[in-house]
C-alpha cells in the first residue's frame, strides 16, 4: 500500500471524490498548473497597475469602478478568487499537486516577466516633482538638501558640457543652444 501523500489512491477535486485513474489525475494536474500560471499573470498585471496608480495624484487615480483604481480592484478580486480556488485544490492534495503548483509558479513568473512591457519612467515629471519639493516650505531639510546637492551636481555637469561645446564650436555659442 502506497502513502496517500505520494500516490493517488484517492483523488479529490473540491468536494468530489474522483476515481484514481490517469485521466482524472492528469486533468487535476493540468487545472492546478493552469490556476497557478494564471495567478502569476494576474499578480504581475496588478503589480504594474498598482505601480502606475501610485505615480498619479489621489484625485486622478479613479474610482472603485474606473481608472487605475478600478483596474487594481478588479485584479485584486480575480487574484483573491484564484487564491481561494488554488487553496481548495491544494487542501486535498498530495506531493504531485504541490510539485505542479511549484512548476506552475515558476513557469508563470517566467512567462509574465519575459513578456511584460518594460517600465517607462518620465524623467520630466520626476524633475518637476523634485523642484516642487525644493520650493515647498513644508518639506524639511532632509528632503530639500539632497535635492539642492543634486541640482548643484547637475549645474556643474551642464557647465562642463557648455564649456566643451563652446571650445569645439569656435563661435563661443554652446552647441546645445544652437538647436533651440
ZADO-1210 file (C-alpha; in nm, 4 decimals, padded with zeros to 6 digits):
<atoms>
<atom x="00.0000" y="00.0000" z="00.0000" code="UNK" pos="1"/>
<atom x="00.1296" y="00.3404" z="-00.1001" code="UNK" pos="2"/>
<atom x="00.1382" y="00.6522" z="00.1181" code="UNK" pos="3"/>
<atom x="-00.1528" y="00.8836" z="00.0118" code="UNK" pos="4"/>
<atom x="00.0810" y="01.1825" z="00.0145" code="UNK" pos="5"/>
<atom x="00.2857" y="01.0295" z="-00.2665" code="UNK" pos="6"/>
<atom x="00.0309" y="00.8131" z="-00.4513" code="UNK" pos="7"/>
<atom x="-00.3077" y="00.8868" z="-00.5996" code="UNK" pos="8"/>
<atom x="-00.5161" y="00.6289" z="-00.4133" code="UNK" pos="9"/>
<atom x="-00.7773" y="00.8935" z="-00.3510" code="UNK" pos="10"/>
<atom x="-00.8334" y="01.1910" z="-00.5814" code="UNK" pos="11"/>
<atom x="-01.0393" y="01.4827" z="-00.4567" code="UNK" pos="12"/>
<atom x="-01.1223" y="01.7888" z="-00.6565" code="UNK" pos="13"/>
<atom x="-01.3074" y="02.0386" z="-00.4361" code="UNK" pos="14"/>
<atom x="-01.5682" y="01.8149" z="-00.2734" code="UNK" pos="15"/>
<atom x="-01.5855" y="01.5482" z="-00.5442" code="UNK" pos="16"/>
<atom x="-01.4247" y="01.2117" z="-00.4868" code="UNK" pos="17"/>
<atom x="-01.2791" y="01.1039" z="-00.8222" code="UNK" pos="18"/>
<atom x="-01.1672" y="00.7610" z="-00.9310" code="UNK" pos="19"/>
<atom x="-00.7871" y="00.7390" z="-00.9108" code="UNK" pos="20"/>
<atom x="-00.7295" y="00.6770" z="-01.2791" code="UNK" pos="21"/>
<atom x="-00.4827" y="00.8544" z="-01.5039" code="UNK" pos="22"/>
<atom x="-00.7345" y="01.0792" z="-01.6851" code="UNK" pos="23"/>
<atom x="-00.8648" y="01.2411" z="-01.3670" code="UNK" pos="24"/>
<atom x="-00.5181" y="01.2760" z="-01.2244" code="UNK" pos="25"/>
<atom x="-00.3934" y="01.4349" z="-01.5470" code="UNK" pos="26"/>
<atom x="-00.6890" y="01.6784" z="-01.5594" code="UNK" pos="27"/>
<atom x="-00.6330" y="01.7735" z="-01.1966" code="UNK" pos="28"/>
<atom x="-00.2640" y="01.8399" z="-01.2591" code="UNK" pos="29"/>
<atom x="-00.3386" y="02.0464" z="-01.5711" code="UNK" pos="30"/>
<atom x="-00.6030" y="02.2521" z="-01.3880" code="UNK" pos="31"/>
<atom x="-00.3628" y="02.3073" z="-01.0968" code="UNK" pos="32"/>
<atom x="-00.0863" y="02.4190" z="-01.3330" code="UNK" pos="33"/>
<atom x="-00.3253" y="02.6500" z="-01.5202" code="UNK" pos="34"/>
<atom x="-00.4539" y="02.8105" z="-01.1998" code="UNK" pos="35"/>
<atom x="-00.1014" y="02.8802" z="-01.0793" code="UNK" pos="36"/>
<atom x="00.0074" y="03.0168" z="-01.4166" code="UNK" pos="37"/>
<atom x="-00.2993" y="03.2410" z="-01.4372" code="UNK" pos="38"/>
<atom x="-00.2433" y="03.3624" z="-01.0805" code="UNK" pos="39"/>
<atom x="00.1049" y="03.4816" z="-01.1793" code="UNK" pos="40"/>
<atom x="-00.0291" y="03.6706" z="-01.4797" code="UNK" pos="41"/>
<atom x="-00.2926" y="03.8437" z="-01.2656" code="UNK" pos="42"/>
<atom x="-00.0364" y="03.9217" z="-00.9951" code="UNK" pos="43"/>
<atom x="00.2059" y="04.0779" z="-01.2454" code="UNK" pos="44"/>
<atom x="-00.0655" y="04.2862" z="-01.4109" code="UNK" pos="45"/>
<atom x="-00.1910" y="04.4060" z="-01.0725" code="UNK" pos="46"/>
<atom x="00.1634" y="04.4967" z="-00.9665" code="UNK" pos="47"/>
<atom x="00.2077" y="04.7059" z="-01.2817" code="UNK" pos="48"/>
<atom x="-00.1295" y="04.8797" z="-01.2398" code="UNK" pos="49"/>
<atom x="-00.0510" y="04.9478" z="-00.8727" code="UNK" pos="50"/>
<atom x="00.2869" y="05.0941" z="-00.9638" code="UNK" pos="51"/>
<atom x="00.1240" y="05.3253" z="-01.2188" code="UNK" pos="52"/>
<atom x="-00.1548" y="05.4087" z="-00.9739" code="UNK" pos="53"/>
<atom x="00.0845" y="05.5382" z="-00.7097" code="UNK" pos="54"/>
<atom x="00.2523" y="05.7662" z="-00.9614" code="UNK" pos="55"/>
<atom x="-00.0756" y="05.9550" z="-01.0029" code="UNK" pos="56"/>
<atom x="-00.2135" y="06.2153" z="-00.7622" code="UNK" pos="57"/>
<atom x="-00.5017" y="06.0853" z="-00.5489" code="UNK" pos="58"/>
<atom x="-00.7670" y="06.2731" z="-00.7454" code="UNK" pos="59"/>
<atom x="-00.6541" y="06.1170" z="-01.0774" code="UNK" pos="60"/>
<atom x="-00.6471" y="05.7519" z="-00.9630" code="UNK" pos="61"/>
<atom x="-01.0109" y="05.6831" z="-01.0481" code="UNK" pos="62"/>
<atom x="-01.2937" y="05.5239" z="-00.8525" code="UNK" pos="63"/>
<atom x="-01.3771" y="05.1695" z="-00.7497" code="UNK" pos="64"/>
<atom x="-01.5319" y="05.1241" z="-01.0989" code="UNK" pos="65"/>
<atom x="-01.2995" y="05.3216" z="-01.3246" code="UNK" pos="66"/>
<atom x="-00.9424" y="05.4252" z="-01.3874" code="UNK" pos="67"/>
<atom x="-00.6343" y="05.2637" z="-01.2417" code="UNK" pos="68"/>
<atom x="-00.8002" y="05.2175" z="-00.9030" code="UNK" pos="69"/>
<atom x="-01.0860" y="05.0244" z="-01.0625" code="UNK" pos="70"/>
<atom x="-00.8393" y="04.8066" z="-01.2560" code="UNK" pos="71"/>
<atom x="-00.6419" y="04.7358" z="-00.9399" code="UNK" pos="72"/>
<atom x="-00.9559" y="04.6357" z="-00.7508" code="UNK" pos="73"/>
<atom x="-01.0626" y="04.4058" z="-01.0347" code="UNK" pos="74"/>
<atom x="-00.7207" y="04.2367" z="-01.0427" code="UNK" pos="75"/>
<atom x="-00.7314" y="04.2052" z="-00.6620" code="UNK" pos="76"/>
<atom x="-01.0757" y="04.0409" z="-00.6829" code="UNK" pos="77"/>
<atom x="-00.9599" y="03.7957" z="-00.9520" code="UNK" pos="78"/>
<atom x="-00.6350" y="03.7255" z="-00.7647" code="UNK" pos="79"/>
<atom x="-00.8193" y="03.6510" z="-00.4409" code="UNK" pos="80"/>
<atom x="-01.0693" y="03.4289" z="-00.6214" code="UNK" pos="81"/>
<atom x="-00.7837" y="03.2332" z="-00.7809" code="UNK" pos="82"/>
<atom x="-00.6153" y="03.2072" z="-00.4422" code="UNK" pos="83"/>
<atom x="-00.9313" y="03.0572" z="-00.2886" code="UNK" pos="84"/>
<atom x="-00.9642" y="02.8027" z="-00.5715" code="UNK" pos="85"/>
<atom x="-00.5947" y="02.7115" z="-00.5520" code="UNK" pos="86"/>
<atom x="-00.6116" y="02.6628" z="-00.1755" code="UNK" pos="87"/>
<atom x="-00.9191" y="02.4441" z="-00.2157" code="UNK" pos="88"/>
<atom x="-00.7377" y="02.2258" z="-00.4692" code="UNK" pos="89"/>
<atom x="-00.4248" y="02.2049" z="-00.2540" code="UNK" pos="90"/>
<atom x="-00.6009" y="02.1118" z="00.0711" code="UNK" pos="91"/>
<atom x="-00.6925" y="01.7643" z="-00.0535" code="UNK" pos="92"/>
<atom x="-00.3690" y="01.7086" z="-00.2382" code="UNK" pos="93"/>
<atom x="-00.0547" y="01.5089" z="-00.2354" code="UNK" pos="94"/>
<atom x="00.3070" y="01.5627" z="-00.3335" code="UNK" pos="95"/>
<atom x="00.2340" y="01.5713" z="-00.7087" code="UNK" pos="96"/>
<atom x="-00.0104" y="01.8622" z="-00.6732" code="UNK" pos="97"/>
<atom x="00.2469" y="02.0572" z="-00.4726" code="UNK" pos="98"/>
<atom x="00.5123" y="01.9893" z="-00.7362" code="UNK" pos="99"/>
<atom x="00.2778" y="02.1047" z="-01.0119" code="UNK" pos="100"/>
<atom x="00.1970" y="02.4195" z="-00.8099" code="UNK" pos="101"/>
<atom x="00.5709" y="02.4851" z="-00.7838" code="UNK" pos="102"/>
<atom x="00.6217" y="02.4237" z="-01.1556" code="UNK" pos="103"/>
<atom x="00.3208" y="02.6373" z="-01.2467" code="UNK" pos="104"/>
<atom x="00.4503" y="02.9166" z="-01.0283" code="UNK" pos="105"/>
<atom x="00.7975" y="02.9135" z="-01.1859" code="UNK" pos="106"/>
<atom x="00.6589" y="02.8897" z="-01.5409" code="UNK" pos="107"/>
<atom x="00.4031" y="03.1628" z="-01.4691" code="UNK" pos="108"/>
<atom x="00.6652" y="03.4009" z="-01.3335" code="UNK" pos="109"/>
<atom x="00.8969" y="03.3297" z="-01.6282" code="UNK" pos="110"/>
<atom x="00.6168" y="03.3722" z="-01.8824" code="UNK" pos="111"/>
<atom x="00.4858" y="03.7012" z="-01.7418" code="UNK" pos="112"/>
<atom x="00.8242" y="03.8564" z="-01.6690" code="UNK" pos="113"/>
<atom x="00.9697" y="03.7652" z="-02.0066" code="UNK" pos="114"/>
<atom x="00.6717" y="03.9059" z="-02.1990" code="UNK" pos="115"/>
<atom x="00.5599" y="04.2074" z="-01.9957" code="UNK" pos="116"/>
<atom x="00.6296" y="04.5515" z="-02.1386" code="UNK" pos="117"/>
<atom x="00.9195" y="04.7489" z="-01.9971" code="UNK" pos="118"/>
<atom x="00.8518" y="05.0224" z="-01.7440" code="UNK" pos="119"/>
<atom x="00.8802" y="05.3729" z="-01.8747" code="UNK" pos="120"/>
<atom x="00.9768" y="05.6414" z="-01.6300" code="UNK" pos="121"/>
<atom x="00.9004" y="06.0034" z="-01.7139" code="UNK" pos="122"/>
<atom x="01.2100" y="06.1940" z="-01.6064" code="UNK" pos="123"/>
<atom x="01.0460" y="06.5323" z="-01.6713" code="UNK" pos="124"/>
<atom x="00.7734" y="06.4514" z="-01.4166" code="UNK" pos="125"/>
<atom x="01.0360" y="06.3411" z="-01.1651" code="UNK" pos="126"/>
<atom x="01.2329" y="06.6645" z="-01.2094" code="UNK" pos="127"/>
<atom x="00.9123" y="06.8700" z="-01.1757" code="UNK" pos="128"/>
<atom x="00.8200" y="06.6881" z="-00.8543" code="UNK" pos="129"/>
<atom x="01.1733" y="06.7382" z="-00.7245" code="UNK" pos="130"/>
<atom x="01.1588" y="07.1135" z="-00.7926" code="UNK" pos="131"/>
<atom x="00.8175" y="07.1407" z="-00.6256" code="UNK" pos="132"/>
<atom x="00.9581" y="06.9756" z="-00.3137" code="UNK" pos="133"/>
<atom x="01.2592" y="07.2067" z="-00.3181" code="UNK" pos="134"/>
<atom x="01.0343" y="07.5135" z="-00.3170" code="UNK" pos="135"/>
<atom x="00.7830" y="07.3709" z="-00.0683" code="UNK" pos="136"/>
<atom x="00.8341" y="07.5259" z="00.2752" code="UNK" pos="137"/>
<atom x="00.6619" y="07.2272" z="00.4404" code="UNK" pos="138"/>
<atom x="00.9434" y="06.9967" z="00.3262" code="UNK" pos="139"/>
<atom x="01.2221" y="06.9843" z="00.5816" code="UNK" pos="140"/>
<atom x="01.5930" y="06.9983" z="00.5133" code="UNK" pos="141"/>
<atom x="01.6327" y="06.6199" z="00.4938" code="UNK" pos="142"/>
<atom x="01.4198" y="06.6376" z="00.1744" code="UNK" pos="143"/>
<atom x="01.5414" y="06.9676" z="00.0317" code="UNK" pos="144"/>
<atom x="01.9180" y="06.9355" z="00.0981" code="UNK" pos="145"/>
<atom x="01.9697" y="06.6256" z="-00.1230" code="UNK" pos="146"/>
<atom x="01.7694" y="06.7998" z="-00.3974" code="UNK" pos="147"/>
<atom x="01.9945" y="07.1073" z="-00.3723" code="UNK" pos="148"/>
<atom x="02.3052" y="06.8873" z="-00.3876" code="UNK" pos="149"/>
<atom x="02.1731" y="06.7044" z="-00.6928" code="UNK" pos="150"/>
<atom x="02.0947" y="07.0316" z="-00.8698" code="UNK" pos="151"/>
<atom x="02.4454" y="07.1632" z="-00.7931" code="UNK" pos="152"/>
<atom x="02.5964" y="06.8484" z="-00.9472" code="UNK" pos="153"/>
<atom x="02.3692" y="06.8825" z="-01.2489" code="UNK" pos="154"/>
<atom x="02.4641" y="07.2501" z="-01.2878" code="UNK" pos="155"/>
<atom x="02.8351" y="07.1583" z="-01.2748" code="UNK" pos="156"/>
<atom x="02.7929" y="06.8872" z="-01.5406" code="UNK" pos="157"/>
<atom x="02.5904" y="07.1170" z="-01.7669" code="UNK" pos="158"/>
<atom x="02.8611" y="07.3824" z="-01.7364" code="UNK" pos="159"/>
<atom x="03.1222" y="07.1250" z="-01.8458" code="UNK" pos="160"/>
<atom x="02.9137" y="07.0345" z="-02.1483" code="UNK" pos="161"/>
<atom x="02.8568" y="07.4007" z="-02.2396" code="UNK" pos="162"/>
<atom x="03.2288" y="07.4814" z="-02.1998" code="UNK" pos="163"/>
<atom x="03.3334" y="07.1820" z="-02.4064" code="UNK" pos="164"/>
<atom x="03.0795" y="07.2587" z="-02.6773" code="UNK" pos="165"/>
<atom x="03.1828" y="07.6242" z="-02.6916" code="UNK" pos="166"/>
<atom x="03.5523" y="07.5396" z="-02.7293" code="UNK" pos="167"/>
<atom x="03.4776" y="07.2840" z="-03.0031" code="UNK" pos="168"/>
<atom x="03.2397" y="07.5166" z="-03.1831" code="UNK" pos="169"/>
<atom x="03.4797" y="07.8058" z="-03.2133" code="UNK" pos="170"/>
<atom x="03.1953" y="08.0565" z="-03.2192" code="UNK" pos="171"/>
<atom x="03.1550" y="08.0886" z="-02.8434" code="UNK" pos="172"/>
<atom x="02.7953" y="07.9608" z="-02.8528" code="UNK" pos="173"/>
<atom x="02.7309" y="07.6276" z="-02.6876" code="UNK" pos="174"/>
<atom x="02.6262" y="07.3659" z="-02.9403" code="UNK" pos="175"/>
<atom x="02.3207" y="07.2594" z="-02.7426" code="UNK" pos="176"/>
<atom x="02.1821" y="07.6140" z="-02.7555" code="UNK" pos="177"/>
<atom x="02.2103" y="07.6251" z="-03.1339" code="UNK" pos="178"/>
<atom x="01.9389" y="07.3615" z="-03.1720" code="UNK" pos="179"/>
<atom x="01.6756" y="07.5523" z="-02.9719" code="UNK" pos="180"/>
</atoms>
